[in-house]
Amino acid sequence: MKQLLVSLAALGAALSPAAAQVERASFDSSPFALGSLTEREGALPRELWRGSSAETVAAQFASLPVRFEDTAKREMLRRVLLSPGEGPEGADAGLAGLKLLKAAEAGYAFEAGSLAELTPGLTVQPALSRIVAIRDLYAGDTEQACGRGASLREGRQDPFFVRLRIFCYLYADERPAAELTLSLAREENVLTEQDERTFASLLAGVTPTRMPTDPLSYAAFRRLGGLVGPGDVADLRPAIAAAVAMDTGLSSQAREAALLRAARENLLPHRELGDAAMRLENSRLQATIASIRVMQEGSPERQAAIGQALLDAGTDTDQFLFLTKAFSQEIASSAAGPQTAPYAVEFAMAALLLRRFDAAERWMQTVAAEQSVGGERAFLNLANLYGAVRPSAAQRLAGAIGERIVEPEPVPFEVVDPLAQVAERADLSLAAEHGIKAAAEGSRAGMLLAALELGAVQASGEAELARDAMAETLYSVADAAPILADIRFEEQALSYTGKLREEVVNSQAYVPRVKPAR
């Protein structure tokens, strides 16, 4: 183990974060290069995978953990998997399918499915067809998912499509065909314990007592009349929570709880949130969004209504964040005027959460122009918050009124993740091997994934020290600190919601003052 650390330290010394930023003129048009994130949504540089080999990346995907308790780790994984850019050397549709499969398993099945669907010739691309079928199952479109499996010209014996075929036979009430295929699948040993429970429930016509954990078990659960209540949402796997948010067959209360979670964990694209909320019934959230949508788009009255909704959210961070994302485009283009100026604080906060820093600065200047004690406190709190991600710009704004922002403290980051350690149980030797290969190739994405994998390793004594030292080195060489600061920024910002006019919002993070010290 000491030799592994020596090797990694030597590689870390030979590499530098700047080396990964060298521009290259070539453009990768392969399916692997597809991504749904924009720069404002946290997309990582397009050369993220530069230096990687397809073989190394495939090996990493095979053991990559997808279940994390730490929201920062989940978000880092999302950004690595859904950022567009050049793929590894030799990447093909199969590797792209593995990447999107990991994204779907991590909870981002709707985005992964939309990306896979952009690839032509899905009937001969089983790795990508699988992702689209997973999305269809979560969306409740069982016939479409079954049709994708039936239309495949290659890869029909892939274990996923064998399991899907069994489910589709049962869905179509073709029991003999289902039982025959099930028997063959058992002989081939392609069924998991969850599959056996799912098919047993379908054959018996009995609603499962356990909550679903994957696309087939969710489709079967709903087919058999299984219901999800609002109290169940917090404990669901992320992808299941996203499916519940879009499932109009479930109660409005359950869907609303799932929608708020989806907004908090980025499980659904912004554009889907407002539309899904409009399908709720007897919901204050639906009523709020409906009352805004009837107004003329872009009008001062509509912008003021958005501001009032943000103000009414108060300290309810879930409501504030949901409204911010549901009206993200309008918040980004909002402008101060007689009707909107009273909501300058709320618009500034929302723009910061959306990383629309140009809009945030405009609104912060409007707040500063209030010339009131409450306005100055809010401005200083906003400036200090802004300083966590753009310190120079924040100081420029604060300096205009003779203030200085508080120096942000480094964001702490724990290597280990308790949920990943229990759910994934990664292997130390394998994770270390992935880390060393990624560092040797100079792959920033590979190093980040290896560090996440190390966080799922259970270890003690010298092995624990080796694991932590290796993960910390990988994070350092991959320049993870700015990514982490940006990820933690949202949590930090939401702690301010409804309290921006207070003299001290968060004494542990910042201590804004009304007048500068002399």
HUNOR-V293753 format. One record per backbone hydrogen bond with DSSP energy under -1.0 kcal/mol. NH is the residue of the N-H (numbers start at 1). CO is the residue of the C=O. E is the energy in kcal/mol with one decimal. If there is no record, write none. Layout:
# HUNOR-V293753
nh:NH co:CO e:E
nh:NH co:CO e:E
This chain:
# HUNOR-V293753
nh:5 co:1 e:-1.9
nh:6 co:2 e:-2.4
nh:7 co:3 e:-2.5
nh:8 co:4 e:-2.5
nh:9 co:5 e:-2.8
nh:10 co:6 e:-2.2
nh:11 co:7 e:-2.1
nh:12 co:8 e:-2.9
nh:13 co:9 e:-2.1
nh:14 co:10 e:-1.5
nh:15 co:11 e:-1.4
nh:19 co:16 e:-1.1
nh:21 co:18 e:-1.7
nh:33 co:30 e:-1.4
nh:34 co:31 e:-1.5
nh:36 co:82 e:-1.1
nh:37 co:82 e:-1.9
nh:42 co:39 e:-1.5
nh:43 co:38 e:-2.5
nh:48 co:45 e:-1.7
nh:50 co:47 e:-1.7
nh:52 co:49 e:-2.3
nh:54 co:89 e:-2.0
nh:57 co:53 e:-2.3
nh:58 co:54 e:-2.5
nh:59 co:55 e:-1.8
nh:60 co:56 e:-1.9
nh:61 co:57 e:-2.8
nh:62 co:58 e:-1.6
nh:63 co:60 e:-1.1
nh:74 co:70 e:-1.9
nh:75 co:71 e:-2.4
nh:76 co:72 e:-2.3
nh:77 co:73 e:-2.3
nh:78 co:74 e:-2.2
nh:79 co:75 e:-2.4
nh:80 co:76 e:-2.1
nh:81 co:77 e:-2.4
nh:82 co:78 e:-2.4
nh:85 co:33 e:-1.9
nh:86 co:46 e:-1.3
nh:89 co:52 e:-2.3
nh:91 co:88 e:-1.9
nh:96 co:92 e:-2.2
nh:97 co:93 e:-2.4
nh:98 co:94 e:-1.7
nh:99 co:95 e:-2.2
nh:100 co:96 e:-2.5
nh:101 co:97 e:-2.2
nh:102 co:98 e:-2.1
nh:103 co:99 e:-1.8
nh:104 co:100 e:-2.5
nh:105 co:101 e:-2.8
nh:106 co:102 e:-1.9
nh:107 co:104 e:-1.2
nh:108 co:103 e:-2.7
nh:112 co:108 e:-2.5
nh:113 co:109 e:-2.6
nh:114 co:110 e:-1.7
nh:115 co:111 e:-2.0
nh:116 co:112 e:-2.5
nh:117 co:113 e:-1.9
nh:118 co:115 e:-1.2
nh:119 co:116 e:-1.6
nh:124 co:121 e:-1.7
nh:125 co:122 e:-1.8
nh:129 co:125 e:-2.8
nh:130 co:126 e:-2.2
nh:132 co:128 e:-1.7
nh:133 co:129 e:-2.6
nh:134 co:130 e:-2.3
nh:135 co:131 e:-2.3
nh:136 co:132 e:-2.4
nh:137 co:133 e:-2.4
nh:138 co:134 e:-2.3
nh:139 co:135 e:-1.9
nh:140 co:137 e:-1.2
nh:141 co:136 e:-2.5
nh:142 co:140 e:-1.2
nh:145 co:141 e:-2.0
nh:146 co:142 e:-2.9
nh:147 co:143 e:-2.3
nh:148 co:144 e:-1.8
nh:149 co:145 e:-1.7
nh:150 co:146 e:-2.3
nh:151 co:147 e:-1.9
nh:153 co:123 e:-2.8
nh:154 co:123 e:-1.3
nh:158 co:155 e:-1.8
nh:162 co:158 e:-2.0
nh:163 co:159 e:-2.3
nh:164 co:160 e:-2.6
nh:165 co:161 e:-2.1
nh:166 co:162 e:-2.0
nh:167 co:163 e:-2.2
nh:168 co:164 e:-2.8
nh:169 co:165 e:-2.4
nh:170 co:166 e:-2.1
nh:171 co:167 e:-2.6
nh:172 co:168 e:-2.1
nh:173 co:170 e:-1.2
nh:174 co:169 e:-3.5
nh:178 co:174 e:-2.0
nh:179 co:175 e:-2.9
nh:180 co:176 e:-2.3
nh:181 co:177 e:-2.3
nh:182 co:178 e:-2.5
nh:183 co:179 e:-2.2
nh:184 co:180 e:-2.2
nh:185 co:181 e:-2.3
nh:186 co:182 e:-2.0
nh:187 co:183 e:-1.8
nh:188 co:184 e:-1.9
nh:190 co:185 e:-2.0
nh:196 co:192 e:-2.2
nh:197 co:193 e:-2.1
nh:198 co:194 e:-2.5
nh:199 co:195 e:-2.9
nh:200 co:196 e:-2.1
nh:201 co:197 e:-2.1
nh:202 co:198 e:-2.1
nh:203 co:199 e:-2.6
nh:204 co:200 e:-2.0
nh:205 co:201 e:-1.4
nh:206 co:201 e:-1.8
nh:218 co:214 e:-2.3
nh:219 co:215 e:-2.5
nh:220 co:216 e:-2.6
nh:221 co:217 e:-2.4
nh:222 co:218 e:-2.4
nh:223 co:219 e:-2.2
nh:224 co:220 e:-2.1
nh:225 co:222 e:-1.5
nh:226 co:221 e:-3.2
nh:232 co:229 e:-1.8
nh:235 co:232 e:-1.1
nh:236 co:233 e:-1.3
nh:241 co:237 e:-2.3
nh:242 co:238 e:-2.1
nh:243 co:239 e:-1.9
nh:244 co:240 e:-2.5
nh:245 co:241 e:-2.0
nh:246 co:242 e:-1.0
nh:247 co:244 e:-1.1
nh:250 co:247 e:-1.7
nh:255 co:251 e:-2.4
nh:256 co:252 e:-2.8
nh:257 co:253 e:-2.1
nh:258 co:254 e:-2.2
nh:259 co:255 e:-2.6
nh:260 co:256 e:-2.4
nh:261 co:257 e:-1.8
nh:262 co:258 e:-2.7
nh:263 co:259 e:-2.3
nh:264 co:260 e:-1.9
nh:265 co:261 e:-2.5
nh:267 co:262 e:-2.2
nh:272 co:269 e:-1.4
nh:276 co:272 e:-2.4
nh:277 co:273 e:-2.3
nh:278 co:274 e:-1.8
nh:280 co:277 e:-1.6
nh:287 co:283 e:-2.3
nh:288 co:284 e:-2.5
nh:289 co:285 e:-2.2
nh:290 co:286 e:-2.7
nh:291 co:287 e:-2.3
nh:292 co:288 e:-1.2
nh:293 co:289 e:-2.4
nh:294 co:290 e:-1.3
nh:295 co:292 e:-1.4
nh:299 co:296 e:-1.9
nh:303 co:299 e:-2.4
nh:304 co:300 e:-2.5
nh:305 co:301 e:-1.9
nh:306 co:302 e:-2.1
nh:307 co:303 e:-2.3
nh:308 co:304 e:-2.6
nh:309 co:305 e:-2.2
nh:310 co:306 e:-2.2
nh:311 co:307 e:-2.3
nh:312 co:308 e:-2.9
nh:313 co:309 e:-1.3
nh:314 co:311 e:-1.3
nh:316 co:313 e:-2.4
nh:317 co:315 e:-1.5
nh:320 co:316 e:-2.4
nh:321 co:317 e:-2.5
nh:322 co:318 e:-2.4
nh:323 co:319 e:-2.6
nh:324 co:320 e:-2.2
nh:325 co:321 e:-2.3
nh:326 co:322 e:-2.9
nh:327 co:323 e:-1.9
nh:328 co:325 e:-1.3
nh:331 co:327 e:-2.3
nh:332 co:328 e:-2.2
nh:333 co:329 e:-1.2
nh:341 co:337 e:-2.9
nh:343 co:340 e:-2.2
nh:344 co:341 e:-1.9
nh:347 co:343 e:-2.6
nh:348 co:344 e:-2.5
nh:349 co:345 e:-2.3
nh:350 co:346 e:-2.5
nh:351 co:347 e:-2.5
nh:352 co:348 e:-2.1
nh:353 co:349 e:-2.3
nh:354 co:350 e:-1.6
nh:355 co:352 e:-1.5
nh:356 co:351 e:-2.6
nh:357 co:355 e:-1.4
nh:360 co:356 e:-2.4
nh:361 co:357 e:-2.4
nh:362 co:358 e:-1.7
nh:363 co:359 e:-2.2
nh:364 co:360 e:-2.4
nh:365 co:361 e:-2.2
nh:366 co:362 e:-1.5
nh:367 co:363 e:-2.2
nh:368 co:364 e:-2.5
nh:369 co:365 e:-1.5
nh:370 co:367 e:-1.6
nh:371 co:368 e:-1.0
nh:376 co:372 e:-2.6
nh:377 co:373 e:-2.4
nh:378 co:374 e:-2.4
nh:379 co:375 e:-2.6
nh:380 co:376 e:-2.5
nh:381 co:377 e:-2.5
nh:382 co:378 e:-2.6
nh:383 co:379 e:-2.8
nh:384 co:380 e:-2.6
nh:385 co:381 e:-2.2
nh:386 co:382 e:-2.9
nh:387 co:383 e:-1.9
nh:388 co:385 e:-1.5
nh:389 co:386 e:-1.6
nh:390 co:386 e:-2.8
nh:394 co:390 e:-2.4
nh:395 co:391 e:-2.4
nh:396 co:392 e:-2.0
nh:397 co:393 e:-1.9
nh:398 co:394 e:-2.6
nh:399 co:395 e:-3.0
nh:401 co:398 e:-1.6
nh:402 co:399 e:-1.7
nh:403 co:398 e:-2.3
nh:417 co:455 e:-2.3
nh:421 co:417 e:-2.4
nh:422 co:418 e:-1.6
nh:423 co:419 e:-3.4
nh:424 co:420 e:-2.4
nh:425 co:420 e:-1.4
nh:426 co:456 e:-1.6
nh:431 co:427 e:-2.7
nh:432 co:428 e:-2.7
nh:433 co:429 e:-2.2
nh:434 co:430 e:-2.3
nh:435 co:431 e:-2.2
nh:436 co:432 e:-2.5
nh:437 co:433 e:-2.3
nh:438 co:434 e:-2.5
nh:439 co:435 e:-2.4
nh:440 co:436 e:-2.6
nh:441 co:437 e:-2.1
nh:443 co:438 e:-2.4
nh:445 co:48 e:-2.2
nh:447 co:443 e:-2.1
nh:448 co:444 e:-2.2
nh:449 co:445 e:-2.5
nh:450 co:446 e:-2.3
nh:451 co:447 e:-2.2
nh:452 co:448 e:-2.0
nh:453 co:449 e:-2.4
nh:454 co:450 e:-2.3
nh:455 co:451 e:-1.3
nh:456 co:453 e:-1.6
nh:457 co:454 e:-1.7
nh:463 co:460 e:-1.1
nh:465 co:461 e:-1.8
nh:466 co:462 e:-2.5
nh:467 co:463 e:-2.6
nh:468 co:464 e:-2.5
nh:469 co:465 e:-2.5
nh:470 co:466 e:-2.4
nh:471 co:467 e:-2.5
nh:472 co:468 e:-2.6
nh:473 co:469 e:-2.0
nh:474 co:470 e:-2.4
nh:475 co:471 e:-2.6
nh:476 co:472 e:-2.1
nh:477 co:473 e:-2.8
nh:478 co:474 e:-2.4
nh:479 co:476 e:-1.4
nh:480 co:475 e:-2.6
nh:484 co:480 e:-2.8
nh:485 co:481 e:-2.7
nh:486 co:482 e:-2.0
nh:487 co:483 e:-2.2
nh:488 co:484 e:-2.9
nh:489 co:485 e:-1.1
nh:492 co:488 e:-2.3
nh:493 co:489 e:-3.1
nh:494 co:490 e:-2.6
nh:495 co:491 e:-1.2
nh:496 co:493 e:-1.8
nh:499 co:496 e:-2.9
nh:502 co:499 e:-1.8
nh:510 co:506 e:-3.0
